[in-house]
Amino acid sequence: MTLALYFPTSYPYTVMAMKKFINDPNNLTKELLEGLALAYPKQVKLSGEKIVVRAVPKAKDKVAIVTLGGAGHEPALSGFVGEGMLDASVVGDIFAAPGGPKVLDALRLFKDHPGILLVILNHAGDVMNGNLAFNMAVKEGINVKKILTAEDIAPGLDAPIEDRRGLGGCIPLIKVAGAVAEAGKSLSEVLAVAERFNQTMATLAVTMKTATHPQSGQYISELPDDKMEIGMGQHGEGGGTGPQNILSADETAETIVKKLIAATKLQKGDKAVLIINGSGATTLMEMLIVFRRAHQVLTGTGINVVAGRCDEILTVQEAAGFQMFLAKVDDETQKYYEAPSSTPYWK
């Protein structure tokens, strides 16, 4: 294993010498997927190039769950392929959506199932290629429905859906939808439960240091060392409130969770799922401290946190920060969220 140092010279942003254990930057996606399949052979395998599927296929009388997205966000999305969650993940190059024809190839794998739910995160490339594959599949007579996750509240609670990014909330939504499908429900029933959960979830990110692109060494964006930004996108995109002085863990947690409570319209007596998703360089120590304060605020408001998680589920290389996810659940969505699953990174 070689410690690779790259010094690109002509990029619009600052370039740094990368300290990463990689080989040829052009082979990153191929090699990481090979590693995933070798590490977790009981859960996943590769079907052709850049399509990750369940090692033990789901019964053909059940609805399949498929998603797409660029590499570089591990364990998302392919790390959640397996029993109770995804049937297939179509992987693009680093931070880039896979092409529509490749997504169509994945949908064709499940054409004999009673239906397919295609989960699309609201990013331009994902939406364009996901919609292209969806339309081609429909023309071929494949029974497929799609759902768009756009739970980022940084643009504002009243922002149109096209301005709201899909963040880490796609993973708990896949958990719910996958459990409904595993229970043998119809495509319309899977979609209905997933959409109900989709409408009650919200995410807000905070960033203290953005990542570098692992193929180029290019900073995705920059923040001063003494600043953080609430609302920055997972790739370092703007859209937040702009750089501000770094707050304590408690202050940050309180600021974010109060916005999420307003977005989800949670009230005293309601049940909620709370997730702190590390961005890549944030330690578990920090995430647990943040979770603690967010949980205190929720329970102090009379909201019952029925499920929690502190983990890295969707990262951006070595970005420092986290995404806080909050969702209101009813008895049915809680049941499916807590249903058994077996994937490389959610069990």
C-alpha positions as CSV (number, residue, x, y, z in Angstrom):
1,M,0.0,0.0,0.0
2,T,1.5,3.3,-1.1
3,L,1.1,6.7,0.5
4,A,0.2,8.8,-2.5
5,L,1.1,12.5,-2.8
6,Y,-0.3,14.5,-5.7
7,F,0.5,18.1,-6.6
8,P,-1.9,19.2,-9.4
9,T,-1.1,22.7,-10.6
10,S,-4.1,24.2,-12.5
11,Y,-7.3,24.3,-10.4
12,P,-9.5,27.3,-9.5
13,Y,-9.2,26.4,-5.7
14,T,-6.4,25.8,-3.4
15,V,-4.6,22.5,-3.9
16,M,-2.9,20.5,-1.2
17,A,-0.6,17.5,-1.1
18,M,-2.9,14.6,-0.2
19,K,-2.0,12.1,2.4
20,K,-4.2,9.2,1.4
21,F,-3.6,5.5,1.0
22,I,-4.6,5.3,-2.7
23,N,-3.2,4.0,-5.9
24,D,-4.1,5.5,-9.3
25,P,-6.7,8.3,-8.7
26,N,-8.5,7.1,-11.8
27,N,-9.2,3.7,-10.3
28,L,-10.6,4.9,-6.9
29,T,-14.3,3.9,-7.5
30,K,-13.4,0.5,-9.0
31,E,-11.0,-0.4,-6.2
32,L,-13.1,0.7,-3.3
33,L,-16.1,-1.3,-4.6
34,E,-13.9,-4.3,-5.0
35,G,-12.8,-3.9,-1.4
36,L,-16.4,-3.5,-0.2
37,A,-17.4,-6.8,-1.9
38,L,-14.4,-8.6,-0.5
39,A,-14.9,-7.3,3.0
40,Y,-18.6,-8.1,3.2
41,P,-19.2,-11.1,0.9
42,K,-22.2,-12.3,2.9
43,Q,-24.0,-9.0,2.2
44,V,-22.9,-7.7,-1.1
45,K,-21.4,-8.5,-4.5
46,L,-20.7,-6.6,-7.7
47,S,-23.0,-7.0,-10.7
48,G,-21.0,-5.8,-13.7
49,E,-19.2,-2.5,-13.4
50,K,-20.2,-0.1,-10.5
51,I,-23.5,-1.8,-9.6
52,V,-23.5,-3.2,-6.0
53,V,-26.3,-5.8,-5.3
54,R,-27.3,-8.1,-2.5
55,A,-25.1,-11.2,-2.2
56,V,-28.3,-13.2,-1.6
57,P,-31.0,-11.8,-3.9
58,K,-34.4,-10.9,-2.5
59,A,-37.3,-13.1,-3.4
60,K,-38.8,-12.2,-6.7
61,D,-42.2,-11.7,-5.2
62,K,-41.0,-8.6,-3.3
63,V,-40.5,-5.0,-4.3
64,A,-36.9,-4.0,-5.0
65,I,-35.2,-0.8,-3.7
66,V,-32.6,0.9,-5.9
67,T,-30.6,4.1,-5.6
68,L,-27.7,5.9,-7.3
69,G,-25.0,8.3,-6.4
70,G,-21.3,9.2,-6.7
71,A,-18.5,7.6,-4.8
72,G,-16.5,9.4,-2.2
73,H,-19.3,9.5,0.4
74,E,-18.7,6.1,2.0
75,P,-20.3,4.2,3.5
76,A,-23.2,5.7,1.5
77,L,-24.7,4.5,-0.6
78,S,-23.4,1.0,-1.3
79,G,-22.7,0.2,2.3
80,F,-26.5,-0.1,2.8
81,V,-27.1,-2.8,0.3
82,G,-28.4,-5.9,1.9
83,E,-31.4,-7.5,3.6
84,G,-33.9,-4.9,4.8
85,M,-32.5,-2.0,2.9
86,L,-31.2,-1.6,-0.7
87,D,-31.2,-4.3,-3.4
88,A,-28.9,-2.3,-5.6
89,S,-26.7,0.8,-5.5
90,V,-25.5,2.3,-8.8
91,V,-22.2,4.1,-8.3
92,G,-20.7,7.0,-10.2
93,D,-17.2,8.4,-10.1
94,I,-16.0,10.5,-7.2
95,F,-18.7,13.0,-6.4
96,A,-20.4,12.4,-9.8
97,A,-23.7,10.7,-10.6
98,P,-23.6,7.5,-12.6
99,G,-25.0,7.7,-16.2
100,G,-28.7,7.0,-16.9
101,P,-27.9,3.9,-19.0
102,K,-26.0,2.4,-16.0
103,V,-29.0,3.0,-13.7
104,L,-31.3,1.5,-16.3
105,D,-29.1,-1.6,-16.2
106,A,-29.7,-1.9,-12.5
107,L,-33.4,-1.4,-12.9
108,R,-33.5,-4.2,-15.5
109,L,-32.1,-6.6,-12.9
110,F,-35.4,-6.4,-11.0
111,K,-37.9,-6.2,-13.9
112,D,-39.4,-9.6,-12.8
113,H,-40.2,-8.2,-9.3
114,P,-43.7,-6.8,-8.6
115,G,-42.1,-3.3,-8.6
116,I,-39.1,-1.1,-8.0
117,L,-38.7,2.0,-5.9
118,L,-35.9,4.3,-7.2
119,V,-34.5,6.6,-4.5
120,I,-33.0,9.8,-5.9
121,L,-31.2,12.4,-3.9
122,N,-31.9,16.0,-4.9
123,H,-28.6,16.9,-6.7
124,A,-28.6,18.0,-10.3
125,G,-26.6,15.0,-11.7
126,D,-28.5,12.4,-9.7
127,V,-31.9,13.9,-10.7
128,M,-31.0,14.2,-14.4
129,N,-29.6,10.6,-14.7
130,G,-32.2,9.1,-12.3
131,N,-35.1,10.6,-14.3
132,L,-33.5,9.5,-17.5
133,A,-33.3,5.9,-16.3
134,F,-36.7,6.0,-14.9
135,N,-38.3,7.2,-18.1
136,M,-36.4,4.6,-20.2
137,A,-37.5,1.9,-17.7
138,V,-41.2,3.0,-17.9
139,K,-41.0,2.8,-21.7
140,E,-39.7,-0.8,-21.4
141,G,-42.7,-1.7,-19.3
142,I,-40.8,-2.0,-16.0
143,N,-43.0,-1.2,-13.0
144,V,-40.9,1.5,-11.3
145,K,-41.8,4.4,-9.0
146,K,-39.4,7.1,-7.8
147,I,-39.0,9.2,-4.6
148,L,-36.9,12.3,-4.3
149,T,-35.2,13.1,-1.0
150,A,-34.7,16.8,-0.4
151,E,-34.7,17.3,3.3
152,D,-32.0,20.0,3.7
153,I,-33.5,23.0,5.4
154,A,-30.6,25.3,4.9
155,P,-32.3,27.3,2.1
156,G,-35.2,28.0,4.4
157,L,-38.4,26.2,5.6
158,D,-40.4,27.7,2.7
159,A,-37.8,27.1,0.0
160,P,-39.0,25.3,-3.1
161,I,-38.0,21.6,-3.3
162,E,-35.6,22.2,-6.2
163,D,-33.5,24.4,-3.9
164,R,-33.4,21.8,-1.1
165,R,-30.6,19.3,-1.3
166,G,-30.8,15.6,-0.5
167,L,-28.4,14.9,2.4
168,G,-28.0,11.9,4.8
169,G,-31.7,11.6,5.4
170,C,-31.8,9.3,2.4
171,I,-30.3,6.5,4.5
172,P,-33.0,6.3,7.2
173,L,-35.6,6.7,4.4
174,I,-34.1,3.7,2.7
175,K,-34.2,1.8,6.0
176,V,-37.9,2.4,6.3
177,A,-38.7,1.7,2.6
178,G,-36.5,-1.4,2.6
179,A,-38.3,-2.8,5.6
180,V,-41.7,-2.2,4.0
181,A,-40.5,-4.0,0.9
182,E,-39.1,-6.9,2.9
183,A,-42.5,-7.3,4.6
184,G,-43.9,-8.1,1.2
185,K,-46.0,-5.0,0.7
186,S,-46.9,-3.7,-2.8
187,L,-45.0,-1.0,-4.6
188,S,-47.8,1.5,-3.9
189,E,-47.7,0.6,-0.2
190,V,-43.9,0.9,-0.1
191,L,-44.0,4.3,-1.8
192,A,-46.8,5.6,0.5
193,V,-44.9,4.7,3.7
194,A,-41.6,6.1,2.3
195,E,-43.3,9.4,1.2
196,R,-44.9,9.8,4.6
197,F,-41.5,9.4,6.3
198,N,-40.0,11.7,3.6
199,Q,-42.4,14.5,4.5
200,T,-41.6,14.4,8.2
201,M,-37.8,14.5,8.0
202,A,-35.3,17.3,8.0
203,T,-31.5,17.7,8.0
204,L,-29.1,20.5,8.6
205,A,-25.3,20.4,8.3
206,V,-22.5,22.3,9.9
207,T,-19.0,22.4,8.5
208,M,-15.7,23.5,10.1
209,K,-13.3,22.2,7.3
210,T,-14.2,21.1,3.9
211,A,-12.8,18.1,2.1
212,T,-10.3,17.7,-0.7
213,H,-11.2,15.9,-4.0
214,P,-9.3,12.6,-3.7
215,Q,-8.4,12.6,-7.4
216,S,-7.0,16.1,-7.6
217,G,-6.0,17.3,-4.2
218,Q,-8.3,20.3,-4.8
219,Y,-10.1,21.8,-1.8
220,I,-13.9,21.7,-2.5
221,S,-14.2,25.0,-0.8
222,E,-12.5,26.8,2.0
223,L,-13.3,28.2,5.5
224,P,-11.0,30.2,7.7
225,D,-9.5,28.2,10.6
226,D,-11.5,30.0,13.2
227,K,-14.9,29.8,11.3
228,M,-17.7,27.3,10.8
229,E,-20.8,27.4,8.6
230,I,-24.2,26.1,9.4
231,G,-26.1,25.0,6.3
232,M,-23.1,24.2,4.0
233,G,-23.8,21.4,1.6
234,Q,-22.2,18.0,1.8
235,H,-19.7,18.8,-1.0
236,G,-18.9,22.2,0.5
237,E,-21.5,24.1,-1.5
238,G,-22.8,27.4,-0.1
239,G,-26.4,28.1,0.9
240,G,-25.9,28.4,4.6
241,T,-25.7,31.6,6.7
242,G,-22.1,32.1,5.8
243,P,-19.0,31.7,7.9
244,Q,-19.4,32.5,11.6
245,N,-17.3,32.1,14.7
246,I,-17.0,28.5,15.9
247,L,-19.6,27.7,18.6
248,S,-19.3,25.2,21.4
249,A,-20.8,21.7,21.0
250,D,-23.9,22.6,23.1
251,E,-24.4,25.9,21.3
252,T,-24.1,24.3,17.9
253,A,-26.5,21.4,18.8
254,E,-29.1,23.8,20.3
255,T,-29.0,26.1,17.3
256,I,-29.5,23.2,14.8
257,V,-32.0,21.1,16.7
258,K,-34.3,24.1,17.3
259,K,-34.4,24.7,13.5
260,L,-35.1,21.0,12.9
261,I,-37.9,21.0,15.4
262,A,-39.5,23.9,13.6
263,A,-39.0,22.2,10.2
264,T,-40.5,18.9,11.3
265,K,-43.3,20.5,13.4
266,L,-42.6,18.2,16.3
267,Q,-44.6,19.0,19.4
268,K,-44.8,17.7,23.0
269,G,-45.8,14.1,23.0
270,D,-44.5,13.3,19.5
271,K,-42.0,10.6,18.7
272,A,-38.8,11.3,16.9
273,V,-35.7,9.7,15.4
274,L,-32.4,11.6,15.9
275,I,-29.2,10.9,14.0
276,I,-25.8,12.6,14.1
277,N,-24.0,11.8,10.9
278,G,-20.3,12.6,10.9
279,S,-18.9,14.2,7.8
280,G,-15.6,12.2,7.7
281,A,-13.1,13.9,10.1
282,T,-15.4,14.5,13.1
283,T,-14.6,12.1,16.0
284,L,-17.2,9.9,17.6
285,M,-16.4,11.8,20.9
286,E,-17.6,15.1,19.3
287,M,-20.7,13.4,17.7
288,L,-21.8,11.9,21.0
289,I,-21.4,15.2,22.8
290,V,-23.6,16.9,20.2
291,F,-26.1,14.1,20.3
292,R,-26.3,14.4,24.1
293,R,-27.3,18.1,23.9
294,A,-29.7,17.7,21.0
295,H,-31.4,14.8,22.9
296,Q,-31.7,17.0,26.0
297,V,-33.3,19.8,24.1
298,L,-35.8,17.4,22.5
299,T,-36.8,15.7,25.7
300,G,-36.9,19.0,27.5
301,T,-39.6,20.1,24.9
302,G,-41.6,16.9,25.7
303,I,-40.6,15.1,22.5
304,N,-39.9,11.4,22.9
305,V,-36.7,10.3,21.1
306,V,-37.6,6.7,20.3
307,A,-34.5,5.9,18.2
308,G,-31.1,7.5,17.9
309,R,-27.8,6.9,16.0
310,C,-24.4,8.5,16.2
311,D,-22.3,7.3,13.2
312,E,-20.8,8.1,9.9
313,I,-23.5,7.1,7.3
314,L,-22.8,9.7,4.5
315,T,-19.4,11.3,4.5
316,V,-17.4,13.7,2.4
317,Q,-13.8,12.4,2.7
318,E,-12.1,14.3,5.5
319,A,-14.6,17.1,5.9
320,A,-15.0,18.2,9.5
321,G,-18.5,18.7,10.7
322,F,-21.7,16.8,10.9
323,Q,-25.3,16.5,9.7
324,M,-28.1,16.4,12.2
325,F,-31.1,14.5,11.1
326,L,-34.5,14.6,12.8
327,A,-37.8,12.9,11.8
328,K,-41.2,12.6,13.3
329,V,-42.4,9.0,13.3
330,D,-45.7,7.3,14.0
331,D,-46.2,3.7,15.2
332,E,-45.9,2.3,11.6
333,T,-42.8,4.2,10.5
334,Q,-41.1,3.5,13.8
335,K,-41.8,-0.2,13.4
336,Y,-40.2,-0.3,9.9
337,Y,-37.3,1.9,11.0
338,E,-36.5,-0.6,13.8
339,A,-37.1,-3.7,11.7
340,P,-34.1,-6.1,11.3
341,S,-31.6,-5.5,8.5
342,S,-28.2,-6.9,7.5
343,T,-26.0,-4.6,5.4
344,P,-22.3,-3.8,5.7
345,Y,-22.9,-0.6,7.6
346,W,-26.4,-0.9,9.2
347,K,-27.3,-4.0,11.2
